[in-house]
């Protein structure tokens, strides 16, 4: 059997993976809060742990791996969205949950075995909170229930900080009913405009952290193998999960291995709306970037390193995948090459695995290329078709129409001011994006050439919107 080694955040070292039960390998990954489209950063852990899920299924067998990923469908962000839109909370969460599944499916992500919604597990959360109160780890106060952080002696082990250091450096909610500033909410009261459930402490709703503890316990037990998520969740979410789970079920050890992926940047900068580089997965898909290309770019960087999304990387990924798909047309996949399994078993070294795929391609070992790429979720039949769909799609043509109008307006203004510097700069950008600029007495035309690059075109459009 292939020996898998994973970096365990809890121990801060790479360890040989040894599941509690090789016949029942269990993994839990924190999922999205469903109130809007998933942005590109939300998709990285989905792709990372999808590769791990595939690896575990290959090594232990499809029927011996259980993967759970939750949906948080009760949250103040959802309440705010409902108030702003006038729509029912249930309608919003149902719609955005399906959006998430559709978008992640477009990236080639397999659906987990369990996809629990928080609202389905409210009774289990109440039961867990009652147990924590009974054992002295939690206390009710003014309609709230709070967890006593100092009642769990190992609090801070995951993030490597003491409670006192956390208080000094963290922004914690200070409330008069808290015994300690670090105590966190397990249950909070709801008013008439907020979703609420009956409980021993009045009508209310759960805090965020208790959701995953209750759902993972019900689906995977008091002890399971892997807990994953982005490293932005390490504190406080995962730290709080450990504390409440281990206190509620001291007979178990909760998660044995903790894995965290690093964050995503765009063109070397943190993704943010203020910088104009914030976009969703759906934005990219509608702009003509294939989901398989997005997946390839993600996997080209190790999951524990920051990943920089750039238009250049996306274009290179597109060209590589297009070449590989041409090579493997009508090919029957062979065996997954041992070097691919060696890379993936070494803490998901997907970048190393892709380097091996390049070697198979160069050697025209197309049967191995196809089977080995599919181990990473690439070159799957359901992700194909884009490579023969032509250089542009409807979204690209629509974007060209918008830019034609914008470019025409720039020329009119330049002719009035006699300053053509901005026109010349944009013409250069369009040419670099594979767009021919035709100017005649009949007007301006932007025509895609065989060097057309929709990612560069998207970047031009984004810059234009940011300036507007």
Secondary structure as GFF3:
##gff-version 3
##sequence-region A 1 468
A	DSSP	beta_strand	5	8	.	.	.	ID=ss1
A	DSSP	beta_strand	13	16	.	.	.	ID=ss2
A	DSSP	beta_strand	25	29	.	.	.	ID=ss3
A	DSSP	alpha_helix	40	60	.	.	.	ID=ss4
A	DSSP	three_ten_helix	62	64	.	.	.	ID=ss5
A	DSSP	beta_strand	65	69	.	.	.	ID=ss6
A	DSSP	alpha_helix	76	85	.	.	.	ID=ss7
A	DSSP	alpha_helix	89	106	.	.	.	ID=ss8
A	DSSP	three_ten_helix	118	120	.	.	.	ID=ss9
A	DSSP	alpha_helix	122	134	.	.	.	ID=ss10
A	DSSP	beta_strand	138	141	.	.	.	ID=ss11
A	DSSP	beta_strand	144	147	.	.	.	ID=ss12
A	DSSP	three_ten_helix	149	151	.	.	.	ID=ss13
A	DSSP	alpha_helix	163	169	.	.	.	ID=ss14
A	DSSP	beta_strand	184	189	.	.	.	ID=ss15
A	DSSP	beta_strand	204	206	.	.	.	ID=ss16
A	DSSP	alpha_helix	208	220	.	.	.	ID=ss17
A	DSSP	beta_strand	223	230	.	.	.	ID=ss18
A	DSSP	three_ten_helix	231	233	.	.	.	ID=ss19
A	DSSP	pi_helix	234	238	.	.	.	ID=ss20
A	DSSP	alpha_helix	239	248	.	.	.	ID=ss21
A	DSSP	beta_strand	254	261	.	.	.	ID=ss22
A	DSSP	beta_strand	264	266	.	.	.	ID=ss23
A	DSSP	beta_strand	269	270	.	.	.	ID=ss24
A	DSSP	three_ten_helix	273	275	.	.	.	ID=ss25
A	DSSP	alpha_helix	281	286	.	.	.	ID=ss26
A	DSSP	alpha_helix	291	299	.	.	.	ID=ss27
A	DSSP	beta_strand	307	309	.	.	.	ID=ss28
A	DSSP	alpha_helix	311	327	.	.	.	ID=ss29
A	DSSP	alpha_helix	338	345	.	.	.	ID=ss30
A	DSSP	alpha_helix	350	362	.	.	.	ID=ss31
A	DSSP	alpha_helix	366	374	.	.	.	ID=ss32
A	DSSP	three_ten_helix	381	383	.	.	.	ID=ss33
A	DSSP	three_ten_helix	386	388	.	.	.	ID=ss34
A	DSSP	alpha_helix	394	417	.	.	.	ID=ss35
A	DSSP	alpha_helix	421	432	.	.	.	ID=ss36
A	DSSP	beta_strand	435	440	.	.	.	ID=ss37
A	DSSP	beta_strand	443	448	.	.	.	ID=ss38
A	DSSP	alpha_helix	454	467	.	.	.	ID=ss39
###
